[in-house]
Amino acid sequence: MKSLSKIIISFLLSISIIFFNSQDKVLAISDVDWLLLKENNDGKEWIDLGSLKKITDNEISVLTRFFKVTDPVKDEGVTSLYVMRINCDNKQFKDTAINGIPNFKAKWKSSNNDELIDVVIEKSCSQIFS
């Protein structure tokens, strides 16, 4: 009888952990403060204002969302999330995570005049250092 009660208690505890854990995830999603920065033929670019963090005197980190247009007629595309580390002095960046997967081998690069990346760098740096 004691083993049956232990099983029931374990089951109820497991269910409550799963229930409360899923509630936390739902609440975290609402904390994102997306700001649409730019829209062009390539897609749309947002930053999460709540994710902006100063790392060093000239480097920051920010969560970005990019919607890449695959079919302009149907307004279809693919959305990706990036955690970008930005050097505000030399305007370089690296994607340290893509869609939640860490990118440990990320290398610094320039935007190559990509206006969507340029606007992320400018707005993010101005938000932190102004």
N, CA, C and O atoms as a Tinker XYZ file with bonds, in Angstrom:
   520  protein
     1  N      0.830000   -1.204000    0.000000    73     2
     2  CA     0.000000    0.000000    0.000000    64     1     3
     3  C      0.866000    1.256000    0.000000    63     2     4     5
     4  O      0.537000    2.255000   -0.639000    81     3
     5  N      2.007000    1.183000    0.749000    73     3     6
     6  CA     2.886000    2.344000    0.810000    64     5     7
     7  C      3.472000    2.654000   -0.557000    63     6     8     9
     8  O      3.629000    3.822000   -0.912000    81     7
     9  N      3.797000    1.623000   -1.327000    73     7    10
    10  CA     4.389000    1.855000   -2.648000    64     9    11
    11  C      3.362000    2.485000   -3.599000    63    10    12    13
    12  O      3.724000    3.312000   -4.435000    81    11
    13  N      2.098000    2.104000   -3.475000    73    11    14
    14  CA     1.049000    2.700000   -4.302000    64    13    15
    15  C      0.884000    4.184000   -3.982000    63    14    16    17
    16  O      0.724000    4.994000   -4.895000    81    15
    17  N      0.920000    4.548000   -2.723000    73    15    18
    18  CA     0.788000    5.961000   -2.351000    64    17    19
    19  C      2.012000    6.752000   -2.827000    63    18    20    21
    20  O      1.879000    7.912000   -3.217000    81    19
    21  N      3.182000    6.150000   -2.800000    73    19    22
    22  CA     4.382000    6.818000   -3.305000    64    21    23
    23  C      4.270000    7.057000   -4.809000    63    22    24    25
    24  O      4.669000    8.111000   -5.305000    81    23
    25  N      3.740000    6.099000   -5.518000    73    23    26
    26  CA     3.557000    6.238000   -6.964000    64    25    27
    27  C      2.565000    7.354000   -7.263000    63    26    28    29
    28  O      2.798000    8.169000   -8.156000    81    27
    29  N      1.474000    7.398000   -6.531000    73    27    30
    30  CA     0.459000    8.440000   -6.736000    64    29    31
    31  C      1.039000    9.814000   -6.431000    63    30    32    33
    32  O      0.822000   10.760000   -7.189000    81    31
    33  N      1.765000    9.932000   -5.341000    73    31    34
    34  CA     2.377000   11.224000   -4.979000    64    33    35
    35  C      3.391000   11.635000   -6.036000    63    34    36    37
    36  O      3.435000   12.803000   -6.422000    81    35
    37  N      4.201000   10.703000   -6.510000    73    35    38
    38  CA     5.180000   11.000000   -7.564000    64    37    39
    39  C      4.486000   11.458000   -8.846000    63    38    40    41
    40  O      4.929000   12.399000   -9.505000    81    39
    41  N      3.388000   10.777000   -9.189000    73    39    42
    42  CA     2.640000   11.139000  -10.382000    64    41    43
    43  C      2.069000   12.549000  -10.264000    63    42    44    45
    44  O      2.189000   13.346000  -11.195000    81    43
    45  N      1.458000   12.856000   -9.142000    73    43    46
    46  CA     0.879000   14.192000   -8.942000    64    45    47
    47  C      1.956000   15.274000   -8.931000    63    46    48    49
    48  O      1.758000   16.360000   -9.475000    81    47
    49  N      3.068000   14.982000   -8.325000    73    47    50
    50  CA     4.185000   15.929000   -8.307000    64    49    51
    51  C      4.705000   16.172000   -9.715000    63    50    52    53
    52  O      4.985000   17.311000  -10.087000    81    51
    53  N      4.835000   15.112000  -10.495000    73    51    54
    54  CA     5.300000   15.242000  -11.883000    64    53    55
    55  C      4.343000   16.087000  -12.715000    63    54    56    57
    56  O      4.774000   16.947000  -13.482000    81    55
    57  N      3.066000   15.845000  -12.563000    73    55    58
    58  CA     2.054000   16.605000  -13.309000    64    57    59
    59  C      2.113000   18.079000  -12.921000    63    58    60    61
    60  O      2.032000   18.950000  -13.787000    81    59
    61  N      2.252000   18.364000  -11.634000    73    59    62
    62  CA     2.295000   19.771000  -11.202000    64    61    63
    63  C      3.551000   20.464000  -11.708000    63    62    64    65
    64  O      3.499000   21.641000  -12.065000    81    63
    65  N      4.678000   19.761000  -11.746000    73    63    66
    66  CA     5.909000   20.356000  -12.283000    64    65    67
    67  C      5.732000   20.676000  -13.758000    63    66    68    69
    68  O      6.101000   21.764000  -14.200000    81    67
    69  N      5.182000   19.759000  -14.518000    73    67    70
    70  CA     4.956000   19.991000  -15.946000    64    69    71
    71  C      4.000000   21.166000  -16.143000    63    70    72    73
    72  O      4.252000   22.022000  -16.991000    81    71
    73  N      2.929000   21.224000  -15.389000    73    71    74
    74  CA     1.957000   22.304000  -15.530000    64    73    75
    75  C      2.576000   23.656000  -15.226000    63    74    76    77
    76  O      2.429000   24.592000  -16.011000    81    75
    77  N      3.264000   23.773000  -14.104000    73    75    78
    78  CA     3.848000   25.060000  -13.727000    64    77    79
    79  C      5.004000   25.442000  -14.632000    63    78    80    81
    80  O      5.217000   26.630000  -14.875000    81    79
    81  N      5.747000   24.488000  -15.134000    73    79    82
    82  CA     6.847000   24.770000  -16.047000    64    81    83
    83  C      6.322000   25.348000  -17.361000    63    82    84    85
    84  O      6.904000   26.297000  -17.886000    81    83
    85  N      5.245000   24.800000  -17.896000    73    83    86
    86  CA     4.697000   25.309000  -19.151000    64    85    87
    87  C      4.100000   26.700000  -18.962000    63    86    88    89
    88  O      4.113000   27.494000  -19.902000    81    87
    89  N      3.586000   27.017000  -17.798000    73    87    90
    90  CA     3.055000   28.352000  -17.531000    64    89    91
    91  C      4.159000   29.395000  -17.596000    63    90    92    93
    92  O      3.933000   30.491000  -18.110000    81    91
    93  N      5.359000   29.081000  -17.084000    73    91    94
    94  CA     6.474000   30.021000  -17.124000    64    93    95
    95  C      6.849000   30.362000  -18.554000    63    94    96    97
    96  O      7.146000   31.519000  -18.854000    81    95
    97  N      6.842000   29.389000  -19.431000    73    95    98
    98  CA     7.207000   29.626000  -20.820000    64    97    99
    99  C      6.205000   30.571000  -21.482000    63    98   100   101
   100  O      6.601000   31.450000  -22.247000    81    99
   101  N      4.952000   30.405000  -21.205000    73    99   102
   102  CA     3.937000   31.275000  -21.791000    64   101   103
   103  C      4.124000   32.716000  -21.308000    63   102   104   105
   104  O      4.002000   33.652000  -22.099000    81   103
   105  N      4.415000   32.899000  -20.037000    73   103   106
   106  CA     4.619000   34.240000  -19.512000    64   105   107
   107  C      5.863000   34.895000  -20.101000    63   106   108   109
   108  O      5.865000   36.106000  -20.324000    81   107
   109  N      6.910000   34.136000  -20.355000    73   107   110
   110  CA     8.150000   34.691000  -20.885000    64   109   111
   111  C      7.959000   35.226000  -22.298000    63   110   112   113
   112  O      8.587000   36.217000  -22.671000    81   111
   113  N      7.110000   34.594000  -23.079000    73   111   114
   114  CA     6.895000   35.045000  -24.446000    64   113   115
   115  C      6.305000   36.456000  -24.464000    63   114   116   117
   116  O      6.643000   37.241000  -25.350000    81   115
   117  N      5.457000   36.792000  -23.538000    73   115   118
   118  CA     4.817000   38.099000  -23.541000    64   117   119
   119  C      5.772000   39.215000  -23.143000    63   118   120   121
   120  O      5.448000   40.389000  -23.323000    81   119
   121  N      6.949000   38.877000  -22.603000    73   119   122
   122  CA     7.893000   39.889000  -22.181000    64   121   123
   123  C      8.708000   40.471000  -23.331000    63   122   124   125
   124  O      9.417000   41.457000  -23.127000    81   123
   125  N      8.633000   39.906000  -24.514000    73   123   126
   126  CA     9.397000   40.388000  -25.656000    64   125   127
   127  C      8.805000   41.707000  -26.138000    63   126   128   129
   128  O      7.590000   41.837000  -26.285000    81   127
   129  N      9.681000   42.689000  -26.384000    73   127   130
   130  CA     9.267000   44.035000  -26.804000    64   129   131
   131  C      9.802000   44.308000  -28.207000    63   130   132   133
   132  O     10.778000   45.039000  -28.377000    81   131
   133  N      9.141000   43.703000  -29.227000    73   131   134
   134  CA     9.617000   43.824000  -30.602000    64   133   135
   135  C      9.384000   45.228000  -31.142000    63   134   136   137
   136  O      8.317000   45.813000  -30.954000    81   135
   137  N     10.395000   45.753000  -31.811000    73   135   138
   138  CA    10.303000   47.039000  -32.502000    64   137   139
   139  C     10.667000   46.804000  -33.959000    63   138   140   141
   140  O     11.804000   46.446000  -34.266000    81   139
   141  N      9.701000   47.006000  -34.865000    73   139   142
   142  CA     9.960000   46.862000  -36.295000    64   141   143
   143  C     10.852000   48.015000  -36.736000    63   142   144   145
   144  O     10.490000   49.181000  -36.576000    81   143
   145  N     12.018000   47.690000  -37.292000    73   143   146
   146  CA    12.975000   48.721000  -37.689000    64   145   147
   147  C     12.877000   49.077000  -39.158000    63   146   148   149
   148  O     12.926000   50.252000  -39.523000    81   147
   149  N     12.738000   48.065000  -39.999000    73   147   150
   150  CA    12.782000   48.326000  -41.440000    64   149   151
   151  C     12.105000   47.193000  -42.176000    63   150   152   153
   152  O     12.078000   46.047000  -41.728000    81   151
   153  N     11.560000   47.557000  -43.320000    73   151   154
   154  CA    10.931000   46.590000  -44.211000    64   153   155
   155  C     11.370000   46.930000  -45.628000    63   154   156   157
   156  O     11.286000   48.086000  -46.043000    81   155
   157  N     11.840000   45.924000  -46.379000    73   155   158
   158  CA    12.192000   46.141000  -47.781000    64   157   159
   159  C     11.834000   44.899000  -48.581000    63   158   160   161
   160  O     11.130000   44.023000  -48.078000    81   159
   161  N     12.306000   44.809000  -49.819000    73   159   162
   162  CA    11.961000   43.663000  -50.668000    64   161   163
   163  C     12.513000   42.342000  -50.144000    63   162   164   165
   164  O     11.970000   41.278000  -50.441000    81   163
   165  N     13.596000   42.409000  -49.360000    73   163   166
   166  CA    14.184000   41.188000  -48.798000    64   165   167
   167  C     13.386000   40.656000  -47.622000    63   166   168   169
   168  O     13.312000   39.444000  -47.419000    81   167
   169  N     12.785000   41.556000  -46.839000    73   167   170
   170  CA    12.028000   41.121000  -45.677000    64   169   171
   171  C     11.814000   42.217000  -44.663000    63   170   172   173
   172  O     11.767000   43.397000  -45.009000    81   171
   173  N     11.683000   41.819000  -43.392000    73   171   174
   174  CA    11.441000   42.743000  -42.287000    64   173   175
   175  C     12.421000   42.427000  -41.162000    63   174   176   177
   176  O     12.800000   41.272000  -40.966000    81   175
   177  N     12.827000   43.457000  -40.427000    73   175   178
   178  CA    13.783000   43.284000  -39.342000    64   177   179
   179  C     13.271000   43.959000  -38.081000    63   178   180   181
   180  O     12.868000   45.122000  -38.107000    81   179
   181  N     13.291000   43.210000  -36.960000    73   179   182
   182  CA    12.888000   43.717000  -35.647000    64   181   183
   183  C     14.039000   43.553000  -34.668000    63   182   184   185
   184  O     14.934000   42.737000  -34.884000    81   183
   185  N     14.013000   44.335000  -33.583000    73   183   186
   186  CA    14.859000   44.073000  -32.430000    64   185   187
   187  C     13.955000   43.985000  -31.205000    63   186   188   189
   188  O     12.880000   44.585000  -31.164000    81   187
   189  N     14.410000   43.228000  -30.213000    73   187   190
   190  CA    13.717000   43.152000  -28.934000    64   189   191
   191  C     14.380000   44.160000  -28.012000    63   190   192   193
   192  O     15.503000   43.946000  -27.557000    81   191
   193  N     13.696000   45.249000  -27.738000    73   191   194
   194  CA    14.268000   46.316000  -26.910000    64   193   195
   195  C     14.634000   45.826000  -25.515000    63   194   196   197
   196  O     15.588000   46.321000  -24.915000    81   195
   197  N     13.889000   44.863000  -24.999000    73   195   198
   198  CA    14.167000   44.334000  -23.670000    64   197   199
   199  C     15.404000   43.455000  -23.601000    63   198   200   201
   200  O     15.888000   43.155000  -22.510000    81   199
   201  N     15.917000   43.040000  -24.742000    73   199   202
   202  CA    17.080000   42.151000  -24.753000    64   201   203
   203  C     18.405000   42.904000  -24.874000    63   202   204   205
   204  O     19.469000   42.304000  -24.721000    81   203
   205  N     18.357000   44.199000  -25.143000    73   203   206
   206  CA    19.592000   44.977000  -25.327000    64   205   207
   207  C     20.440000   44.946000  -24.055000    63   206   208   209
   208  O     19.972000   45.288000  -22.969000    81   207
   209  N     21.702000   44.527000  -24.216000    73   207   210
   210  CA    22.607000   44.453000  -23.065000    64   209   211
   211  C     23.979000   44.983000  -23.466000    63   210   212   213
   212  O     24.498000   44.653000  -24.532000    81   211
   213  N     24.551000   45.801000  -22.608000    73   211   214
   214  CA    25.909000   46.288000  -22.818000    64   213   215
   215  C     26.863000   45.217000  -22.307000    63   214   216   217
   216  O     26.742000   44.777000  -21.164000    81   215
   217  N     27.807000   44.794000  -23.137000    73   215   218
   218  CA    28.766000   43.753000  -22.762000    64   217   219
   219  C     30.090000   44.379000  -22.332000    63   218   220   221
   220  O     30.628000   44.049000  -21.275000    81   219
   221  N     30.611000   45.288000  -23.163000    73   219   222
   222  CA    31.840000   46.028000  -22.846000    64   221   223
   223  C     31.582000   47.488000  -23.171000    63   222   224   225
   224  O     30.448000   47.879000  -23.447000    81   223
   225  N     32.636000   48.294000  -23.140000    73   223   226
   226  CA    32.480000   49.716000  -23.447000    64   225   227
   227  C     31.992000   49.973000  -24.870000    63   226   228   229
   228  O     31.394000   51.016000  -25.135000    81   227
   229  N     32.235000   49.043000  -25.785000    73   227   230
   230  CA    31.812000   49.268000  -27.166000    64   229   231
   231  C     31.009000   48.117000  -27.766000    63   230   232   233
   232  O     30.659000   48.165000  -28.945000    81   231
   233  N     30.710000   47.079000  -26.977000    73   231   234
   234  CA    29.974000   45.936000  -27.509000    64   233   235
   235  C     28.661000   45.725000  -26.776000    63   234   236   237
   236  O     28.550000   45.928000  -25.567000    81   235
   237  N     27.662000   45.304000  -27.563000    73   235   238
   238  CA    26.330000   45.035000  -27.025000    64   237   239
   239  C     25.825000   43.698000  -27.554000    63   238   240   241
   240  O     26.415000   43.114000  -28.463000    81   239
   241  N     24.738000   43.228000  -26.980000    73   239   242
   242  CA    24.048000   42.030000  -27.432000    64   241   243
   243  C     22.574000   42.376000  -27.602000    63   242   244   245
   244  O     22.016000   43.143000  -26.817000    81   243
   245  N     21.945000   41.809000  -28.630000    73   243   246
   246  CA    20.528000   42.085000  -28.877000    64   245   247
   247  C     19.887000   40.886000  -29.579000    63   246   248   249
   248  O     20.526000   40.215000  -30.390000    81   247
   249  N     18.624000   40.629000  -29.258000    73   247   250
   250  CA    17.837000   39.613000  -29.939000    64   249   251
   251  C     17.146000   40.270000  -31.121000    63   250   252   253
   252  O     16.496000   41.304000  -30.970000    81   251
   253  N     17.285000   39.667000  -32.303000    73   251   254
   254  CA    16.642000   40.202000  -33.500000    64   253   255
   255  C     15.745000   39.145000  -34.124000    63   254   256   257
   256  O     15.923000   37.945000  -33.918000    81   255
   257  N     14.782000   39.625000  -34.890000    73   255   258
   258  CA    13.889000   38.736000  -35.630000    64   257   259
   259  C     13.907000   39.196000  -37.080000    63   258   260   261
   260  O     13.723000   40.377000  -37.371000    81   259
   261  N     14.132000   38.247000  -37.987000    73   259   262
   262  CA    14.190000   38.558000  -39.413000    64   261   263
   263  C     13.166000   37.712000  -40.149000    63   262   264   265
   264  O     13.160000   36.486000  -40.033000    81   263
   265  N     12.299000   38.372000  -40.908000    73   263   266
   266  CA    11.338000   37.696000  -41.760000    64   265   267
   267  C     11.846000   37.818000  -43.182000    63   266   268   269
   268  O     11.831000   38.904000  -43.760000    81   267
   269  N     12.301000   36.695000  -43.755000    73   267   270
   270  CA    12.813000   36.678000  -45.126000    64   269   271
   271  C     11.670000   36.347000  -46.078000    63   270   272   273
   272  O     11.039000   35.297000  -45.960000    81   271
   273  N     11.412000   37.239000  -47.014000    73   271   274
   274  CA    10.336000   37.045000  -47.980000    64   273   275
   275  C     10.748000   35.965000  -48.976000    63   274   276   277
   276  O     11.805000   36.056000  -49.601000    81   275
   277  N      9.906000   34.945000  -49.118000    73   275   278
   278  CA    10.147000   33.900000  -50.115000    64   277   279
   279  C      9.178000   34.023000  -51.293000    63   278   280   281
   280  O      9.489000   33.605000  -52.408000    81   279
   281  N      8.016000   34.594000  -51.038000    73   279   282
   282  CA     7.031000   34.811000  -52.105000    64   281   283
   283  C      6.334000   36.142000  -51.846000    63   282   284   285
   284  O      5.399000   36.209000  -51.049000    81   283
   285  N      6.793000   37.216000  -52.525000    73   283   286
   286  CA     6.220000   38.543000  -52.270000    64   285   287
   287  C      4.737000   38.656000  -52.631000    63   286   288   289
   288  O      4.008000   39.435000  -52.017000    81   287
   289  N      4.294000   37.893000  -53.608000    73   287   290
   290  CA     2.892000   37.966000  -54.032000    64   289   291
   291  C      1.973000   37.446000  -52.928000    63   290   292   293
   292  O      0.939000   38.050000  -52.644000    81   291
   293  N      2.345000   36.337000  -52.313000    73   291   294
   294  CA     1.526000   35.726000  -51.261000    64   293   295
   295  C      1.917000   36.225000  -49.872000    63   294   296   297
   296  O      1.309000   35.817000  -48.883000    81   295
   297  N      2.915000   37.095000  -49.778000    73   295   298
   298  CA     3.442000   37.592000  -48.503000    64   297   299
   299  C      3.859000   36.431000  -47.602000    63   298   300   301
   300  O      3.554000   36.410000  -46.410000    81   299
   301  N      4.563000   35.465000  -48.200000    73   299   302
   302  CA     5.041000   34.308000  -47.466000    64   301   303
   303  C      6.535000   34.449000  -47.226000    63   302   304   305
   304  O      7.250000   35.107000  -47.981000    81   303
   305  N      6.986000   33.808000  -46.144000    73   303   306
   306  CA     8.400000   33.848000  -45.852000    64   305   307
   307  C      8.762000   32.987000  -44.667000    63   306   308   309
   308  O      7.951000   32.214000  -44.157000    81   307
   309  N     10.014000   33.141000  -44.240000    73   307   310
   310  CA    10.562000   32.371000  -43.136000    64   309   311
   311  C     11.064000   33.352000  -42.076000    63   310   312   313
   312  O     11.759000   34.318000  -42.391000    81   311
   313  N     10.708000   33.094000  -40.823000    73   311   314
   314  CA    11.154000   33.936000  -39.715000    64   313   315
   315  C     12.278000   33.234000  -38.965000    63   314   316   317
   316  O     12.194000   32.045000  -38.657000    81   315
   317  N     13.332000   33.993000  -38.677000    73   315   318
   318  CA    14.470000   33.476000  -37.911000    64   317   319
   319  C     14.791000   34.434000  -36.781000    63   318   320   321
   320  O     14.615000   35.646000  -36.908000    81   319
   321  N     15.264000   33.878000  -35.674000    73   319   322
   322  CA    15.686000   34.670000  -34.521000    64   321   323
   323  C     17.204000   34.597000  -34.402000    63   322   324   325
   324  O     17.799000   33.532000  -34.568000    81   323
   325  N     17.819000   35.736000  -34.114000    73   323   326
   326  CA    19.272000   35.812000  -33.971000    64   325   327
   327  C     19.613000   36.545000  -32.684000    63   326   328   329
   328  O     18.977000   37.544000  -32.346000    81   327
   329  N     20.611000   36.054000  -31.969000    73   327   330
   330  CA    21.221000   36.844000  -30.912000    64   329   331
   331  C     22.492000   37.407000  -31.540000    63   330   332   333
   332  O     23.416000   36.670000  -31.885000    81   331
   333  N     22.513000   38.721000  -31.677000    73   331   334
   334  CA    23.646000   39.379000  -32.318000    64   333   335
   335  C     24.520000   40.052000  -31.273000    63   334   336   337
   336  O     24.023000   40.672000  -30.333000    81   335
   337  N     25.804000   39.924000  -31.449000    73   335   338
   338  CA    26.766000   40.705000  -30.673000    64   337   339
   339  C     27.283000   41.759000  -31.639000    63   338   340   341
   340  O     27.712000   41.438000  -32.747000    81   339
   341  N     27.240000   43.003000  -31.222000    73   339   342
   342  CA    27.579000   44.123000  -32.103000    64   341   343
   343  C     28.706000   44.934000  -31.483000    63   342   344   345
   344  O     28.669000   45.268000  -30.299000    81   343
   345  N     29.707000   45.246000  -32.298000    73   343   346
   346  CA    30.760000   46.181000  -31.906000    64   345   347
   347  C     30.343000   47.532000  -32.463000    63   346   348   349
   348  O     30.386000   47.749000  -33.673000    81   347
   349  N     29.943000   48.433000  -31.588000    73   347   350
   350  CA    29.402000   49.721000  -32.025000    64   349   351
   351  C     30.479000   50.667000  -32.562000    63   350   352   353
   352  O     30.159000   51.596000  -33.305000    81   351
   353  N     31.736000   50.453000  -32.205000    73   351   354
   354  CA    32.812000   51.313000  -32.712000    64   353   355
   355  C     33.110000   51.043000  -34.180000    63   354   356   357
   356  O     33.212000   51.976000  -34.976000    81   355
   357  N     33.250000   49.764000  -34.542000    73   355   358
   358  CA    33.601000   49.458000  -35.937000    64   357   359
   359  C     32.420000   48.934000  -36.753000    63   358   360   361
   360  O     32.594000   48.539000  -37.905000    81   359
   361  N     31.231000   48.926000  -36.171000    73   359   362
   362  CA    29.981000   48.527000  -36.855000    64   361   363
   363  C     30.029000   47.100000  -37.393000    63   362   364   365
   364  O     29.486000   46.814000  -38.460000    81   363
   365  N     30.682000   46.207000  -36.650000    73   363   366
   366  CA    30.704000   44.806000  -37.028000    64   365   367
   367  C     29.777000   44.019000  -36.108000    63   366   368   369
   368  O     29.406000   44.489000  -35.032000    81   367
   369  N     29.404000   42.805000  -36.548000    73   367   370
   370  CA    28.501000   41.973000  -35.763000    64   369   371
   371  C     28.868000   40.513000  -35.946000    63   370   372   373
   372  O     29.583000   40.137000  -36.875000    81   371
   373  N     28.356000   39.702000  -35.032000    73   371   374
   374  CA    28.394000   38.253000  -35.217000    64   373   375
   375  C     27.137000   37.675000  -34.591000    63   374   376   377
   376  O     26.662000   38.155000  -33.562000    81   375
   377  N     26.604000   36.635000  -35.227000    73   375   378
   378  CA    25.404000   35.961000  -34.746000    64   377   379
   379  C     25.830000   34.870000  -33.772000    63   378   380   381
   380  O     26.329000   33.823000  -34.186000    81   379
   381  N     25.633000   35.117000  -32.476000    73   379   382
   382  CA    26.074000   34.162000  -31.458000    64   381   383
   383  C     25.062000   33.036000  -31.224000    63   382   384   385
   384  O     25.391000   32.026000  -30.602000    81   383
   385  N     23.837000   33.207000  -31.718000    73   383   386
   386  CA    22.826000   32.142000  -31.678000    64   385   387
   387  C     21.843000   32.376000  -32.822000    63   386   388   389
   388  O     21.477000   33.508000  -33.137000    81   387
   389  N     21.431000   31.270000  -33.429000    73   387   390
   390  CA    20.472000   31.341000  -34.533000    64   389   391
   391  C     19.346000   30.368000  -34.216000    63   390   392   393
   392  O     19.567000   29.164000  -34.085000    81   391
   393  N     18.132000   30.907000  -34.093000    73   391   394
   394  CA    16.948000   30.110000  -33.743000    64   393   395
   395  C     17.173000   29.277000  -32.478000    63   394   396   397
   396  O     16.767000   28.118000  -32.395000    81   395
   397  N     17.826000   29.894000  -31.506000    73   395   398
   398  CA    18.028000   29.259000  -30.212000    64   397   399
   399  C     19.224000   28.327000  -30.131000    63   398   400   401
   400  O     19.508000   27.782000  -29.065000    81   399
   401  N     19.930000   28.134000  -31.239000    73   399   402
   402  CA    21.089000   27.244000  -31.247000    64   401   403
   403  C     22.362000   28.087000  -31.177000    63   402   404   405
   404  O     22.597000   28.920000  -32.052000    81   403
   405  N     23.189000   27.880000  -30.141000    73   403   406
   406  CA    24.426000   28.665000  -30.017000    64   405   407
   407  C     25.342000   28.475000  -31.218000    63   406   408   409
   408  O     25.476000   27.371000  -31.745000    81   407
   409  N     25.963000   29.558000  -31.640000    73   407   410
   410  CA    26.904000   29.550000  -32.761000    64   409   411
   411  C     28.279000   29.916000  -32.197000    63   410   412   413
   412  O     28.692000   31.075000  -32.249000    81   411
   413  N     28.975000   28.924000  -31.663000    73   411   414
   414  CA    30.233000   29.158000  -30.965000    64   413   415
   415  C     31.362000   29.581000  -31.905000    63   414   416   417
   416  O     32.353000   30.158000  -31.457000    81   415
   417  N     31.225000   29.304000  -33.183000    73   415   418
   418  CA    32.281000   29.632000  -34.150000    64   417   419
   419  C     31.995000   30.931000  -34.902000    63   418   420   421
   420  O     32.608000   31.195000  -35.936000    81   419
   421  N     31.067000   31.742000  -34.391000    73   419   422
   422  CA    30.707000   32.991000  -35.071000    64   421   423
   423  C     31.929000   33.900000  -35.183000    63   422   424   425
   424  O     32.709000   34.035000  -34.240000    81   423
   425  N     32.076000   34.512000  -36.339000    73   423   426
   426  CA    33.190000   35.430000  -36.590000    64   425   427
   427  C     32.634000   36.827000  -36.857000    63   426   428   429
   428  O     31.531000   36.982000  -37.383000    81   427
   429  N     33.411000   37.833000  -36.489000    73   427   430
   430  CA    33.016000   39.214000  -36.730000    64   429   431
   431  C     32.956000   39.467000  -38.231000    63   430   432   433
   432  O     33.813000   39.014000  -38.990000    81   431
   433  N     31.927000   40.201000  -38.642000    73   431   434
   434  CA    31.799000   40.563000  -40.058000    64   433   435
   435  C     31.093000   41.892000  -40.183000    63   434   436   437
   436  O     30.453000   42.374000  -39.248000    81   435
   437  N     31.224000   42.473000  -41.361000    73   435   438
   438  CA    30.529000   43.736000  -41.637000    64   437   439
   439  C     29.186000   43.414000  -42.281000    63   438   440   441
   440  O     28.925000   42.271000  -42.657000    81   439
   441  N     28.349000   44.422000  -42.401000    73   439   442
   442  CA    27.014000   44.208000  -42.960000    64   441   443
   443  C     27.023000   44.088000  -44.483000    63   442   444   445
   444  O     26.034000   43.655000  -45.075000    81   443
   445  N     28.121000   44.464000  -45.117000    73   443   446
   446  CA    28.198000   44.481000  -46.585000    64   445   447
   447  C     27.057000   45.295000  -47.191000    63   446   448   449
   448  O     26.471000   44.924000  -48.208000    81   447
   449  N     26.764000   46.408000  -46.537000    73   447   450
   450  CA    25.715000   47.341000  -46.980000    64   449   451
   451  C     24.319000   46.736000  -47.012000    63   450   452   453
   452  O     23.470000   47.186000  -47.781000    81   451
   453  N     24.069000   45.726000  -46.191000    73   451   454
   454  CA    22.727000   45.178000  -46.040000    64   453   455
   455  C     21.954000   46.153000  -45.149000    63   454   456   457
   456  O     22.244000   46.287000  -43.960000    81   455
   457  N     20.970000   46.828000  -45.738000    73   455   458
   458  CA    20.283000   47.890000  -44.991000    64   457   459
   459  C     19.531000   47.382000  -43.767000    63   458   460   461
   460  O     19.344000   48.133000  -42.810000    81   459
   461  N     19.096000   46.124000  -43.774000    73   459   462
   462  CA    18.399000   45.582000  -42.607000    64   461   463
   463  C     19.373000   45.361000  -41.444000    63   462   464   465
   464  O     19.035000   45.630000  -40.292000    81   463
   465  N     20.564000   44.877000  -41.741000    73   463   466
   466  CA    21.570000   44.713000  -40.688000    64   465   467
   467  C     22.076000   46.074000  -40.228000    63   466   468   469
   468  O     22.274000   46.294000  -39.033000    81   467
   469  N     22.284000   46.986000  -41.171000    73   467   470
   470  CA    22.750000   48.334000  -40.812000    64   469   471
   471  C     21.799000   49.021000  -39.838000    63   470   472   473
   472  O     22.246000   49.669000  -38.892000    81   471
   473  N     20.497000   48.887000  -40.058000    73   471   474
   474  CA    19.521000   49.544000  -39.183000    64   473   475
   475  C     19.508000   48.892000  -37.799000    63   474   476   477
   476  O     19.280000   49.579000  -36.803000    81   475
   477  N     19.748000   47.589000  -37.718000    73   475   478
   478  CA    19.845000   46.916000  -36.420000    64   477   479
   479  C     21.040000   47.460000  -35.647000    63   478   480   481
   480  O     20.931000   47.775000  -34.462000    81   479
   481  N     22.171000   47.567000  -36.320000    73   479   482
   482  CA    23.383000   48.075000  -35.665000    64   481   483
   483  C     23.179000   49.506000  -35.184000    63   482   484   485
   484  O     23.480000   49.825000  -34.034000    81   483
   485  N     22.667000   50.372000  -36.063000    73   483   486
   486  CA    22.490000   51.780000  -35.707000    64   485   487
   487  C     21.501000   51.963000  -34.553000    63   486   488   489
   488  O     21.795000   52.677000  -33.594000    81   487
   489  N     20.351000   51.334000  -34.640000    73   487   490
   490  CA    19.321000   51.511000  -33.616000    64   489   491
   491  C     19.755000   50.898000  -32.280000    63   490   492   493
   492  O     19.556000   51.505000  -31.228000    81   491
   493  N     20.340000   49.714000  -32.318000    73   491   494
   494  CA    20.757000   49.045000  -31.091000    64   493   495
   495  C     21.848000   49.835000  -30.376000    63   494   496   497
   496  O     21.789000   50.021000  -29.160000    81   495
   497  N     22.835000   50.294000  -31.126000    73   495   498
   498  CA    23.927000   51.071000  -30.518000    64   497   499
   499  C     23.419000   52.399000  -29.984000    63   498   500   501
   500  O     23.840000   52.835000  -28.912000    81   499
   501  N     22.523000   53.046000  -30.711000    73   499   502
   502  CA    22.006000   54.341000  -30.244000    64   501   503
   503  C     21.139000   54.174000  -28.996000    63   502   504   505
   504  O     21.116000   55.061000  -28.143000    81   503
   505  N     20.426000   53.050000  -28.876000    73   503   506
   506  CA    19.598000   52.796000  -27.697000    64   505   507
   507  C     20.466000   52.639000  -26.433000    63   506   508   509
   508  O     20.112000   53.129000  -25.361000    81   507
   509  N     21.590000   51.960000  -26.578000    73   507   510
   510  CA    22.454000   51.675000  -25.429000    64   509   511
   511  C     23.341000   52.852000  -25.078000    63   510   512   513
   512  O     23.504000   53.174000  -23.901000    81   511
   513  N     23.916000   53.500000  -26.079000    73   511   514
   514  CA    24.938000   54.503000  -25.828000    64   513   515
   515  C     24.441000   55.945000  -25.927000    63   514   516   517
   516  O     25.249000   56.865000  -26.057000    81   515
   517  N     23.144000   56.152000  -25.867000    73   515   518
   518  CA    22.644000   57.541000  -25.914000    64   517   519
   519  C     22.115000   57.980000  -24.572000    63   518   520
   520  O     21.658000   59.114000  -24.430000    81   519
